[in-house]
Amino acid sequence: MFQPLNHPLARRLLPFLAWRQRLTRENLKADLGAGLTGALILVPQGVAFATIAGMPPQYGMYAAMVPVIIAALWGSSWHLVSGPTTAISIVVFATLSPLAEPGSERFVQLALTLAFLMGLINLALGLMRLGALMNFVSHTVIVGFTTGAAVLIAASQLKNFFGLPIPRGANLFEALEILVAQAASINPWVTAVAVFTLVISVVARKRLPRVPHMITAMVAGSLLAALLNWIFGVERTGIDSIGALPRGLPPLSAPDLSIQTVREVLPIAIAVAVLSLTEAMSIARALAARTEQRLDANQEFIGQGLSNIAGAFFSGYPSSGSFNRSGLNLASGGRTPMAAVFSAIGLLLILQFVAPLVAFLPLPAMAGVLFLVAWGLIDVHEIREILRSQRAEATVLVTTFAATLLMPLEFAIYVGVLLSLLLYLNRTSRPQIEDVKRSTEPGHYHFTNDTDLPDCPQLKILRVNGSLFFGAVDHVQQTLHEVDEREPLQKHLLLVCPGVNFVDLSGGRMLAQEARRRRTMDGDLYVFNLKAQGREELRQSGVEAELGVDHFFPMGSDPLGAIVPRLDPTICAGCTRRIFHCCPPRREGPAM
C-alpha cells in the first residue's frame, strides 16, 4: 500500500517525518518541560545577545522564535537548540558597525541581509552534500575565536560597567586606554549595580542550580538600581535602563538585496556562515556522542540555512546552535526536536507578560551579566590542554586569538581556518615512513627506529603511514633517496602499505618512477597489504601493470617468500645475518 509519508521524497523535503514515531505522550511531556525551561532562559539571554550584536533588545527574542522552530524541524539533531549566540552576536556587531550606526534602522536591515545571505550559503552547502567540509575546520579555531570574542564582549561593556564615556564601536585598545586615563571618573553607583549583579549571578549559579541564575541576577540588579535611583535620583546616579520591549509576534521584515548592499555584506556572510556551521555541528556532535544519535551533517546545514533565511523575514538576525541552551535542553529531559519548538512558543507567551518589565532593566545589570557570559566563553581547561598537546594546535589557538583581537572578525575566522588547513595539509603531505627491521615468521614484521638491529643487505622494508597523493609525493621520494644514500646496496624495496587509504595519479606515477629507477640498478619495487581502493586506483592508472601484478601482495600472503629468491644469490650465500624466516641456511663466512 502506498504511504506518501514514507516516500523518500517526502522524507527529503520534510525530514521531521523521520522522527515522528518518537512523538509519544511521554516524550512530548518531557519536551514540554524542557521547552518551558529553555524559554525562561531565553528572556535574559535574548536581551543580552541583542545588546552584544548592537541590535534593539527585542531582536534577540525574535531570533529565538521562528528560526528556532525551522532549525529544529529541518535539522538533524534531536537536542540542538538554535537561535542567537554570543559568538555570532559579537561578529554581527564588529562587522556591521563600520557600515551603519548600531541600533539604527540601517544596521537592522544589514543584519537581516546578513542572515539571508548566510542562510543561502548554508542551504547551498547542504544541498550540495558538502557537510564533510566541517571536518576540516579545527575545533582549536573555535576555541581561539570564542576566547578572543569573550575579551571583546567584556571590552564592549566597559562603558556600561564603569559608567565611562567610551564611544560605541571603540576597539579593545581604545576602550582600555580610556578606562586607564579616566579611572578617576568611574561612576560608583553604576559600578556598584554591575558588580552586585555579577556577584549575585555567580552565587545563584552555585547555591541555586535549579533557578535561572541570570534572571535572578537581573532582578536583584534591577531592585538595587531602583533603590539607588529612588534615594539619590537618576541625575546623580546616572543609572540608565534598557526600555520596554514591544509585545506581539515578530514583525515581518525584508532584507536589503540591492547590489551595493549584497556586495558589502557577502564577504561577511561567508565568514559568519563558516562560524555558524562550525558552532552548530560542534555542539550537535557533542550531544550526539552522549545520546548515541547518528547525525546527518548535510541535513543540519539545510536546517541552519532555512532557519536563517526564514529569520530574515521574521526580524531575526543571524543565528546558530547554542551550547548553553542545547545543553540545558538535554539536561532538562528534552527527547525530540519538539522541545526546541516548545521553547520558541513558550518564549512568545512569556514575552506577552515580561515585555513591560524589561523597561526597568538597568544597563549596568546587563553589563554585569555580560561580563559573566564573557568569562563563561573562556574554556580554561580546553586552552590548557591545547597548549600542552601539540605545538601546531597551540599555534592555531594563539594565532586565531590574536587575529580576533587585532583584525576584523570575519578575517580572524579566515586566518584561523586557513592556518588550520595549512597545518593539516603539512601533516598529510609528510606521511610517516617507518623502518621495518626483520621478519621471523610469515606475515610478522618488527617496526623500529633502532639502528643497532641488523638489516637485510639487499632488501629494504618500509611502512608508509599516509596516503600517496600529489602533496606527499615529494616527501616520499626524498625519503626513499635518503635511504638509498645510507644503504646503496639495498636495491630492492618492499613498501608495507596498510596505512595508505588512496593513491592518486601523482602517487601512482611516483611508484612507477621508483620501480623503473630500481630496476636500472638491478633491483625492484614491491607493495604489500595495500587497501582495495588504492589497488584499484593503480589498476585504472596502469601503474599496476607497469609494476607487475606479481609485485603486489595482499594481506595474509607471504611477500618475503616470493621476494627473497629474487635477490642476488651470491650476496645471500655470503650473508650470516639470516634476517627473514625464508633466508637460506647460514654459511660460515664474514658478515655482510
N, C-alpha and C positions, 0 to 999 in steps of 0.2 A: 504494500500500500504506500502510495506517495505521501511523504511527510515533508512539507515545504520548510519547516523549521530546522530539519536535519540536513537540508540540502547544503552542499559545500559553499555555494554562492551566498546563501543566507548567513552561514556562519562567518563568511569572509566580511560581509557588509555589516553584520550585527554580531560581533564577537561575544557579546554578553550572553548569547544563547548557549554558549559552551558551558556556562556555569549555572544555568537556570535550575538544574537538579539540586543544587546546594541551597536553594531558597526554601528551606524548611521553616516551620513555625519557630523552632528552637533557634535556628541560625538568625532569622530575622529579628527575634527578640534581642539576641546578643548584639547584632549590628545596630539596632536602635539605641541601645545603651551606650555603645562605643561612639555612635554618631553624635549623640547629645553631649557627651563629654568633650568630644572634639570641637563642637560648636561653641562651647563656653570658652575654650582656649583661643578660638579664632577671633574673639572680640578684641582683646588687648593686642594679640599678635597682628591682626589686620591693620589696626591703627598704627602700630609700631613700624610695620613693614612699609606702609604707605608714607610715613614720615621719613623713613630712610630713603625711599625712592624719590622724594620730592613731589609726591602726589598729594592731592587733598585726602584727608583721613578716610573718607567713605570709600575710596577706590580700593583700599586694602581689603574691605569687606566684599566689594563687588568681584574682585579677582578670586575670592574664595567661594563663589556661588556657582554660576554656570560653568566656568572652566573645570571646577572640581567634579561636577556631575559627568561632563563629557569625557574627561580623562579616566574616570572610574569605569564607565560603561564601554569605552572603546579601547581601553588599555589591556594589559595582560596580567598585571599583579593583582592579587586578591586584597592586599593590605596597603598598597601605596596610596597616599593622600596627596593630591596636587594642590596648587594654589600659590600665593605669593611666598617667596622665601627671602632670607636675608641676603644671600649672595646675589640673587637676581636683582633684588631691590637696589643694592649698592651699585651694581653695574648700570642699571637704568639711570640712577641719579648722576653717576660720574660721566656717562657717555652722552646723555641728552642735555645736561645743564649748560654745556658750551653752546648749544643750539637754541635754547629758549630758557626763559626765567622759570625755575622750578615752581610748581603750583599754578602756573598760568594756563590759560586755555590752550595756547600753542604747545606747551610742554605736554599736557594731557593728550593732545591729538598725536604728537610724535610718539608717545608711549603706546598708544593704540596701534599706530602704524608699525612700530617695532614688534608688538605682539603678533600682528597679522603676518608680517614677513617671516619672523622666526617660526611661526606655525606652518607656513608654507614649506619652509626648508625642512622642518622635522617631518612633515607629512610626505614630502618627496623622498626623503631618505628611507622612510618606512616602506613606501610603495615600491621603491627600487631594491628592497630587501638588503639594505646596507647596514643593518643593525650590528653586524660584527665589527664595524668601524670603531665602536666604542671600546673594543678590546685593546685598541692601540693608544687610548688616552690613559696615561698613567694615573693611578689614584694619588700619587705623590703630587701631581699638578694641582688637584683639587685641594689637598691639604695645604699646600703653599698659598694657593689663591685665597682660600677661606681665612687663613691666618692673616694675610695682608688685608683682606676685606674687613676683618674684625678691627684691626687698627684704624682703618679709615672710618668705620662706623663710630668708633669712640671719638675720633677727631672731629667728625661732623656734629657731635653732640656737646662739644666743649662749650659752645655758646650758651646752650640751654642749661648745662650742668653748673656753670660758674657765673652765668649772667653777664658775660662779657660781649662787647660789640664786635664779634668776629663775622666778617662778611660771609654770606651764604655762598658756597662754592669754593671757598678758600681751600687750598691743598693742605696736606698734613703739616708741612714745614711752616707754612704761613700761619696756620692755626696755633702751632706750638710757639712760634715767635711772638704772637700777640698774647698768648697766655703768660709767657715769661715776662714780657715787657709790661703787662698790665695786671700783674699778680696782686698788686695793692688795691686794685679796683674790683676785685671779686665780690659779688653780691652775696652776703652771708645768708640772707633769707632764701634766696634761690638755691644756694648750695646746700643749705640745711634740708630743704624739701627733697632734693635729689639724693643726698646721702641717706636720709631717712627711708626713702622708698627703696633704695638699693639694699639697705640692711634688712628691712622687713622682708623683701623678696628672698634674700639668702636664708634668713631664719625660717620663713614659712616653708621653703622648699625642704629644709631639713626636718623641721618639727611637725609639719602638717603635710605629709607627702600626698594625701588624698585630696587636698584642697588646691585648686589652681593658684600657684604662688604669685603669678603675675597680676591676676585680678586682685588678690589680697593686698599686694604691694601698692597697686594703683589706687585702691580705695583708701588705704592708710595715708598715702602721699597726698591724696586729694583732701582728706579731712584735715591734715596738718596745714596745707596751703590755705584752706578756707578759714581755719582758726587764725593763722597769721594775718591774712588779709582783713579779717574782722577786727582784730585787735589794733593793728598798726596802719591799715589802709593799703590798697593796691598801689597808690602812688609811691609809698615808701618801700614796700617790699619788692615791687617790680615783678611779681609772680603772675605771668600770663597763662591763659588756658587755651585749649585747642579750639573750642567752638562746637556747636551742635552738628550732629550728623543728620542728613535727610533720611526720612523713613521711606519705605516702599521698595518695590522691585528695582533691580539695577536698570537704569535708563538705557534705552537703545543709543548706540553710538556708531560712528563710522570712521575708519582710518583715512588718513590723507594719502591717496595713491597717486599724487601728481609726480611727474618725472623728477622734478627737483628734490622733493622730499624723499622719494624712494632712493635716489642717488645718495643722499646724505645718510639715510638710515640703514641701507642694505649692508654695508661693511660691519656695522654694529650688530645687525641681526644675525649675521653668520657666526660671530663670536659668541653672542648670547645663546644661539641655538646649540653650539658645541657645549657650552657650560650647562645649559638646562638639561640636555640629554644625558650628559655625563653624571650630573647630580641625580637625576631621576633613576637611571639604570643602576648606579652605585647603591642607592637606597633599596630599590626593588630586589637586587641580588642579595643584599644583606638580609632582607626579610625572607626571601625565598629559601635561603640557606637554613633558616630556623624553622620554616614550615614545610620544607621539602617540596615546594611547589616548582613546577617547571615553567620557566618564563619564556616568552616569545619576544625577543628584543625588537623585531620589526613591528610587531603589533603595539608595543609600548611606544615606539616612535610615532606610529599613526595616532595613538591616543593623545600623546603630548601635542602633536601638531594640530589635531582637530580642536583640542581644548583651547589653545591659544588663538586659533582662527575665530572660534566662537566668542572668546573673551573680547576680541577686538570690536565685536558688535554689541557686547553687553557690558561695556565700561570696565573691562578687565585688563589691567596692564600685564606684561609678561609674567608667566608662572612656570613652575616646575614641581617636581616631587619634593615634599617637605620631610626632613628626617624626624623632627620633633613630633609633628602630627601623625606621621606614619607609625613611628614607634609607639606613640600613645594609643593609636588605633589598635595595634596588635596587643598591647598590654591591657587595654580595656575590654578585650574579648571579641573584637571585630573578626568576622569569619568570611565575609564576602565583600565585594566592592560596594554593596548597598550601604555599608557603614559610612563610606565617604559621601554617598548620595544623601543619607540622612543628616550628615553633619552640615551640608550646604543648606538643606531645607530648615534644619534647626537654627542655623545662623540667621536666615531670613526672618524667622519668627522672633528670635531674641532681639534682632535689630529693631523690631517694631516697638519694643519696650525700653531698650537700653539707649537708643539713639539720643534722646533728650538729655540723658545723664552724662554723656561724653562731653558736653559743653563745659562741664566743671573740671575736666581732667587737666591738671596743670602741666605745662611744658617741662618743668624740672622733674616731675614724677616720670614723664615719658623718657627723659634723658637718663634717669637712674635705671629704668628697666632696660633701656637700650645698651647701657654700659654692661649690664649683666648678660644681655644677649650676645654682645661682642665677646665677652670673656668665654661664654659657652661655645663659641665657634673655634676657639683655640684648643685643639686636641693635643695637650702637652704630652700625653703618653705616646700617641702616634708619632709626633715630631721627634721625640727621643728615640723611638725605635728606628725611624728612618735615618736619623743621623748616625746611629750605631751600626746599621746594617751594611750599606754599601756606599762607597764614595759617589758613584754615579747617581743614585737616588737622592743622596744628600745635596748634590749639585743642582738637581732639578728642583728640589724643595727650596733651597736658598735663592736660586735664580728667579723662580716664579714669585716668591715672596717679595724680593727686591723690585721686580718688574711691576708688581701690583702697587707698590708704594710710589714708584718713580715714573711710571708710564701711564698713558690712558688704559683703562682696564681691559678694553677689547684687545689691545695689543699685548697686554700682560698675559692673557689667556693664550694668544697665538705663540708667544715666546715659550711658555711652559709646555704647550703641546708639541711645538716644533723641536724643542730640546729633548723632550721625552722620546720622540720618534727618532731623532738622530742617534741617541744613545742606544735605542733598540736596534736600529739598523747597524750600528757599530758592533753590537754584540752578535747579531745574527750573521754579519759578514766575516766574523772571525770564529768559525766553528772550532771547538776544542778537538785536537788531534792527539790521541794517547798512544803511547808506545806499548806494543804487545811483545813481551819478552820470551815466553815459552808456552808450549802446549804439551802436557804429559799424557793426555788421552784424547780420543776423537771428540771434537766439539768443545773442548775445555781450554780456555785461554786465561793467561795471567796478565793483567794490565798494571803497569808500574812505571814510574819515572826513575827507578833505581838503576843507575848506570853500571853498578857493580855486577848485576846479573848477566850471565852470558847471553849472547845474541847469535843468531844464525849468520855465518859469513856471507851467504848468498841471498837469503830471503828476508826482507823487512816486512813486518806486520804492523799496520797502523789502524787504529779505530777512529772513525770520523763521527763526531757527535754534533751534527748540524746538517742542514740541507745544503746541497750543492747547487747554488743559483748564481746569477751573474755577479751579485755583490760579494760572494765568498770565493770566487774563482782565484783572484789574485792572492789571497791569503793562503789558500790550499796549495797553489803552485809554488809559492815562496817557501812554504814549509817542506814540501817534497824536495825542492832543490837543496835546502839546508841539510836534509837527511842524506842526500847524495854526497854532499861535500864532506860530511863526517864519516860516512861509510861508502866509499866509491865502489867497493866490490859487491855490495848488496844491490844487484841489478834487477832482481825480481821483487815485486811489491804486491802484497795482499792487503786490500782495504776491507776492514770489517765495518759494515755499514748498518747496524740496527737503528742508529740514531738519525739516519738520512730519510727524511719524510718525502722529499721530492727532489728531482733533478731536472732543471730547466735546460734549454738548448745550450746556453753557455757552459753550464756544468758538464753536460754530455760531451761537448767539444773539448773541454779540458781533459776529461778522462781519455778520449781518443788520442789527443795530442800526447798525453803522458804515456799511453801504451806504445805509440809509434816511437817516442824517444827512447824508451827502454828496450824496444826490440832492436833498434840500431846499435845498442850496447850489448846485444845477445841476452837480454833479459825479457821480462814480460810483466803485464799487469793483470791482477785477478781481483774479483769482487765477491765478497761473502756476506750473506744474510741481508741483502738489500730488499726493502719492502716492495710489495707488488706494484704500488703506484710508480715508484722510481724505476723499477724494471720495465714497466710498460712505456714510460716516457723515453727510456733509452731505446726500446724496440722501435717506437714510432720515429725517432730521430735517426735511426740507422746506426747508432753507436754500438748497440748490442751485436749487430752483425760484424762490425769492424773489429771489435774486440774478440769476438768468437763466443758462441753460445756456451762452449765448454769452459769458458773463463769465468762464468757466473755460477756460484754455488749457493743453493738455498739453505735455509735454516734446517739443522738436523743432519746435513751432509758432512763429509769429511774432506774439506778442501786440501788439507796438507797431504792426505793420502794420494791425491792426484797431482799436486804441485811438486812434492819432493822428488819424484822420479824424473821430473823435467830439469832439475838442477844439474850443474856440471858434476858428473860422477868423479872426476879426478880430484876436485876440491873436497867432495864428500868423503872420498877414500882416505884423505889425509886428516880429516876433522875428527877430533876426540871429544867434542862438546856434547853430542847427542841431545840436541835441543828439543826435537819433536819425537812423538811416540813412534813415528814411522821412519825415523832415521836408520840408515844401515848400521849393522853391529860395529862397535868400536874396534879400531885397529891401533896397535901401538904406533906411536909417532908423535912428533911435535904438534902441539895445539895450533890451530889456525887462528 
